Structure formats: C-alpha cells, structure tokens
Amino acid sequence: MHVIKIGDNEFKVETNNGGTSGIINSNEYQLDVVDKDGAFHLIKNHKSYEVHVVAADFETKHFTLSVNGVEVELEAKDKFDLLLAELGMENLGGSAINDLKAPMPGLVLKTEVSAGTEVKKGDPLIVLEAMKMENILKAENDAVVKAVVAQTGKAVEKNEVLIEFEV
C-alpha cells in the first residue's frame, strides 16, 4: 500500500498490474497508460489525461506533475515509510552529512548555492537532469556549504560528490 498526499488530501492506494489497476480509498480504478517520450497519456473512465513529470525528488519522495497543464505537487509514502512513521522512527536520517552526492548519473543544470551559504533542511541545492526529468536535490539538514564541487553544464556519475558541507 502507498499513501499519496496532495495538499491536505490523502489517498490510500493499492496497485496491481504495474499500477494500471487497483484501489484508491476503497474505490477500484482501471487505467489505460501509454508512455510517450517521458510523458504519460492516461485514460480513466473515458477521460483523457496528459501527465508530465516536472520535478522528482526521490530522496524526500516529493514530486511535481503537470496534469493537462495544471501543476500538482504530491508526496508519496510506501509501506516502509508508513511502518517507520508508525514506530516513531521516520526521522532516523537526521544525522549530519558531510557532502551531497549524486543519487544517479545526470547533468547539472543549475546550482542554487555557493561556498558559505547557510541552508535549511529542504532548501534546494542543485538541479540535476536525469532520465529526461529535472530533479531538485535538497538539503537533508541545516548546514553551511563548504564548497560546490559540481559545475553547471557538466555530467556527473552516481555517488559523485556535488557539494561539501562544513562539519
């Protein structure tokens, strides 16, 4: 089961067949999905939807989608996130980190910080393009930027250091 939060609305989602069918808040759903060059065309109840992923932060599981031209921000939690929250252990990753590493190979589109910048948890640090999507990498904790290693316009590999933080 997954929980999808859009604004103040929460949806409990159980999926089958790779997500093309399942149950949302006790209501069955069936989708016809076609992947079109990074966008998705969905048909539900004879209504057509064009869906584009605008931004994806896999670390915090926050996503921005464009649905028929309207941007929608959502947060997704899987069964492990829900279990950790139930056990009161959802903030285990709150320890200090020394650097930000690329979660996947990609191209650095933009850096939002420079050496000496004080950042708060959740502040955007770098925009990384990967798999035709822009991913905003955000600060996991409050910190001070020691050095920005990544260069705009340069390709990076998975686990390559992008930003160093003061300890």
Secondary structure, DSSP 8 states (H G I E B T S, - for coil): -EEEEETTEEEEEEEEGGGTEEEETTEEEE-EEEEETTEEEEEETTEEEEEEEEEEETTTTEEEEEETTEEEEEEEE-HHHHHHHHTT-TTTT-S--SEEE-SSSEEEEEE---TT-EE-TT-EEEEEEETTEEEEEE-SS-EEEEEE---TT-EE-TT-EEEEE--
